[in-house]
């Protein structure tokens, strides 16, 4: 298992186990007078990377679906060693 700071800076490769990074979004609209913010993850749980390009990765999720995510939104939990 990788340490917390190392997880953010590792680039995901094929067969790595990843999780979604927490992000903060500001709610849009003119009625947002209190500057409300929402924390969210791109996906819940863990997934396995099945394909990688320069800026995107295909992740196999626990509900047996594959989705395309930005590499910057993923945190490597377990690194696969060849």
N, C-alpha and C positions, 0 to 999 in steps of 0.2 A: 504494500500500500504506500502511496506517495504522501508526502507531507503537504499541508494545506497550501503554502506559497508555491511549492513546486507544481501543484496540480494546475494552477492557473496559467503557467507559462509553458507547459508541455503541449506540443502540437499533436493532435490526435491522428493516429494511423489506423490502418485496417486491423480489425479484431480487438481493438481496445474497448474497455468498458468505460462508459461516460455517464455523466448526469448533467442536468440543465443548470445553467448559472442563474442565480437570482438577479433580477433586474428591477429597476424602479421606473414606473411610467407616471407622468403627470396626466390627470384626466383632462381631456380637451373640452372646450366649450366656454361660453361667456358667463355661464352661471357658476363657474368654479371659483367663487370668491374666496375660498379658504385654502387654495392651492393644495387640493387633495392629491395624494400620491398612492399608487397601488404597487405592491410587490408581487411579482409573478415569476414563474419558471416556464421555459419553453415546453418542457414536458416533466411529468412527475416520475419518480423512480429512476431506474438505470436502464441503459440500452447498450447495444453492441454495434460498433461501426462496421458496416459491410462494404462501403466504398468511400473514397476520398478524392477530392480534386484540390485546386489551389485554395479556394475559399469556402467550399461547402463539403459536407459529409452526409452520407446516407446512414441513418441510424435505425437498427432493428429494435423495435420497442416491445415491452412485455405483452401487449395485447395483439401480437403477431402482425403488426403493420410496419411498413418502412416509410420513413419520412426524411425529407431533406432539410438540414439545418445549417446555419452558418457555423464555421469552426470557432469563431469568437464567442459563441453562445454555449459552448460545451466545455466541461471540466473533466479531465481524465482522472478516473479513480484507480483503475488497474491497467497497467501498461503491459502489452503482450510482447514477450521477448522471443525472437526467432532463434 
